[in-house]
């Protein structure tokens, strides 16, 4: 059931509801992503199973038709027999296709990830749908070499797909650049963005946003610090500046950035230095120099994390995120809700 919120004197729209709640087959869900399909449906994907890195983990998708309120019963999009899937990323690619990026964990998934097991044994694949996300084509590879992980959506820059990636072995960030034409068979790498601190200590799970004039900004999760790391590119993502610490907090959790059509940037993060709670949205109108709003999407007990955010063609912001590891939640909001703007503003 969706929950709608209206505040006296506030010009906004806000609605929230669950896409999926845990079941006996899929008691845990995590790592969601969302896209508006060419047919203007909302399509969400995430990984689900007995636990993170469990051999029964699959990638599920669910759809909310244009104008509808209910999400469909999830269907399996990817299931590699005997191996866990992870971190799907949906991306609208051209006028008639959707890409599902994802990774398969090839090493053992038991216990904490090490340099030779778990997330360090991923390869990055993608499948293409040309029927609004109902069916998916065969696997293609962004990177066959193990140890590279995706988390957030790519951008189109200079006719190339700019896909945020991190090196799970060394905890360094980068982007992969794929040519838009020719089926994206050729991928090249940017320079590495590294703090030099190494495994489980550096900067990972980069989120990127376009700032204009071929400039991009990258925010990264911090392993050893309680801050967000930042890097910038001025050439469409090929070269990135050394990372710098900024004042935004980070409790070793994923971050999301989303550029609006008016040029403002929406940020969704855990506004905490100690835990994945609360989950908060903010807006910048000066190229991520300052942030305003800081409205909590969740602030109750539990863990709320790994947001994915897009702006749909109706101007609203769509956010999905992990809800207490039990399911996936969806929020629709007008950007003005984040700022608490009044009708007289």
HELIX and SHEET records of a PDB file:
HELIX    1   1 UNK A  118  UNK A  121  5                                   4    
HELIX    2   2 UNK A  182  UNK A  184  5                                   3    
HELIX    3   3 UNK A  335  UNK A  339  1                                   5    
SHEET    1   A 5 UNK A   3  UNK A   4  0                                        
SHEET    2   A 5 UNK A  14  UNK A  21 -1                                        
SHEET    3   A 5 UNK A 327  UNK A 333 -1                                        
SHEET    4   A 5 UNK A 317  UNK A 323 -1                                        
SHEET    5   A 5 UNK A 304  UNK A 311 -1                                        
SHEET    1   B 4 UNK A  28  UNK A  36  0                                        
SHEET    2   B 4 UNK A  42  UNK A  49 -1                                        
SHEET    3   B 4 UNK A  58  UNK A  64 -1                                        
SHEET    4   B 4 UNK A  75  UNK A  78 -1                                        
SHEET    1   C 4 UNK A  85  UNK A  93  0                                        
SHEET    2   C 4 UNK A  97  UNK A 105 -1                                        
SHEET    3   C 4 UNK A 122  UNK A 129 -1                                        
SHEET    4   C 4 UNK A 140  UNK A 143 -1                                        
SHEET    1   D 3 UNK A 148  UNK A 150  0                                        
SHEET    2   D 3 UNK A 160  UNK A 167 -1                                        
SHEET    3   D 3 UNK A 155  UNK A 157 -1                                        
SHEET    1   E 4 UNK A 148  UNK A 150  0                                        
SHEET    2   E 4 UNK A 160  UNK A 167 -1                                        
SHEET    3   E 4 UNK A 172  UNK A 179 -1                                        
SHEET    4   E 4 UNK A 187  UNK A 189 -1                                        
SHEET    1   F 4 UNK A 203  UNK A 212  0                                        
SHEET    2   F 4 UNK A 215  UNK A 222 -1                                        
SHEET    3   F 4 UNK A 227  UNK A 233 -1                                        
SHEET    4   F 4 UNK A 244  UNK A 249 -1                                        
SHEET    1   G 4 UNK A 256  UNK A 259  0                                        
SHEET    2   G 4 UNK A 265  UNK A 270 -1                                        
SHEET    3   G 4 UNK A 279  UNK A 284 -1                                        
SHEET    4   G 4 UNK A 292  UNK A 298 -1                                        
END                                                                             
